[in-house]
Amino acid sequence: MKFLPKFVHRLASPPHFYRLAERWTPWLGLVAIVLILAGAYGGLVIAPVDYQMGDGFRIIYVHVPSAWLSLLVYMVMASAAAVGLIWRIKLAHAVAASCAPVGAWFTFLALATGAIWGKPMWGAWWVWDARLTSELVLLFLYLGYIALHGAIDERTRADRAAGLLAVVGVVNVPIIHYSVEWWTTLHQPASITKMGSPSIRDPAMLIPLLIMSIGFMVYFAAVLAIRVRGEVLEREWHKRWVSEILGDT
Amino acid sequence: MQEFLNMGGYAGYVWGAFGLTTVVLLLNVVLARRYHRQAAIRARRRHGSLS
């Protein structure tokens, strides 16, 4: 680990990270609340009616941020698991284990809000097209991580086995992203990430979506900070700094 | 106001999606806090049984 910069070493130290996470959580939470409320106001009130989908298109302001977050959380989880597997950093596994339940919830939310959107627009809650199916696989990857982790008693082994699953599951991420281009899908193509020419051009439509998405990401950071502290306690309970922090020396 | 709530006839879908999102956002905060609290209780108990 010699080549890792010093601040990484410090960050990977559980007591240091624990205190840092504790200090940052209220601020992250505050920023997330402001952004999400602003995004919701922009999406529900300011954004003009879509010429094809009417007011029904406003579901985009919760659907797309959830779907993006479901992928971002997976990337964070798989990267943390890889770091944990390669350098055997316990904190990295604590991060990966904290991502799984949050990621599963947001994948569920992306699928559910998608179904609610699909019903009036496509006439069906669910279709087995490539985008929907690969997102469903993402949900199973999260649930698989949780189940595998829970099935192994010894935490170090559980971290490694579930971590390996998370790393292998990364192949699904580009499949989800490109599914709307590789296959003929009912799901519409990307609205924002098409390089150079996003199909949402009206800033009054686009900006609330970006604010909401950033809000979701900051929200995730806040929830992650709380969960990682729990995971760190589960792994470090025998250390002295833990009893010092918990105040029962 | 009535027009806003009606969402051009999509009220059930739009408010349903936003409502569900609110529930999931709040729930994840509650679950994370509960997990941390219970981990702290477990850590204390295990620590107590060591000494």
Contacts between the chains, C-beta under 8 A, distances in Angstrom:
chain1	res1	chain2	res2	distance
A	29	B	29	7.9
A	36	B	25	7.4
A	40	B	18	7.1
A	44	B	4	7.9
A	44	B	14	7.8
A	44	B	18	7.5
A	45	B	4	7.5
A	49	B	8	6.6
A	54	B	8	4.4
A	54	B	9	7.2
A	54	B	10	6.4
A	55	B	7	4.2
A	55	B	8	3.6
A	55	B	9	7.5
A	55	B	10	5.0
A	55	B	14	6.3
A	56	B	7	7.5
A	56	B	8	7.2
A	56	B	10	4.0
A	56	B	13	6.0
A	56	B	14	6.7
A	58	B	7	7.0
A	58	B	10	7.8
A	58	B	14	5.2
A	59	B	13	6.4
A	59	B	14	6.0
A	59	B	17	4.5
A	62	B	17	5.3
A	62	B	18	5.8
A	62	B	20	8.0
A	62	B	21	4.1
A	63	B	17	6.8
A	66	B	21	6.9
A	101	B	28	8.0
A	101	B	31	6.9
A	102	B	28	5.9
A	102	B	32	7.6
A	105	B	24	5.6
A	105	B	27	7.3
A	105	B	28	5.6
A	106	B	24	7.5
A	108	B	24	7.5
A	109	B	20	6.9
A	109	B	21	6.2
A	109	B	24	4.9
A	112	B	17	7.9
A	112	B	20	5.9
A	113	B	17	4.5
A	113	B	20	6.7
A	113	B	21	6.6
A	116	B	13	5.3
A	116	B	16	5.3
A	116	B	17	4.6
A	116	B	20	7.4
A	117	B	13	6.9
A	117	B	17	6.8
A	119	B	13	6.7
A	120	B	10	6.1
A	120	B	13	5.4
A	219	B	25	6.7
A	222	B	29	7.9
A	223	B	28	5.3
A	223	B	29	6.2
A	223	B	32	4.8
A	226	B	29	7.6
A	226	B	32	4.1
A	226	B	33	5.9
A	226	B	35	7.7
A	226	B	36	5.4
A	227	B	32	4.7
A	227	B	35	5.9
A	227	B	36	6.9
A	229	B	36	5.2
A	229	B	39	7.7
A	230	B	32	7.5
A	230	B	35	4.4
A	230	B	36	3.8
A	230	B	37	8.0
A	230	B	38	7.5
A	230	B	39	3.9
A	230	B	40	7.7
A	231	B	39	7.3
A	233	B	36	7.4
A	233	B	39	4.1
A	233	B	40	5.8
A	233	B	42	7.5
A	233	B	43	4.5
A	234	B	39	5.2
A	234	B	42	7.1
A	234	B	43	7.4
A	237	B	42	7.0
A	237	B	43	3.7
A	237	B	46	5.1
A	237	B	47	6.1
A	238	B	46	7.3
A	238	B	47	7.1
A	238	B	50	6.8
A	242	B	43	5.7
A	242	B	47	7.1
A	243	B	43	8.0
A	243	B	44	7.9
A	243	B	47	5.2
A	246	B	40	5.9
A	246	B	43	6.3
A	246	B	44	5.5
A	246	B	47	7.6
A	248	B	44	6.0
A	248	B	47	7.1
A	248	B	48	7.5
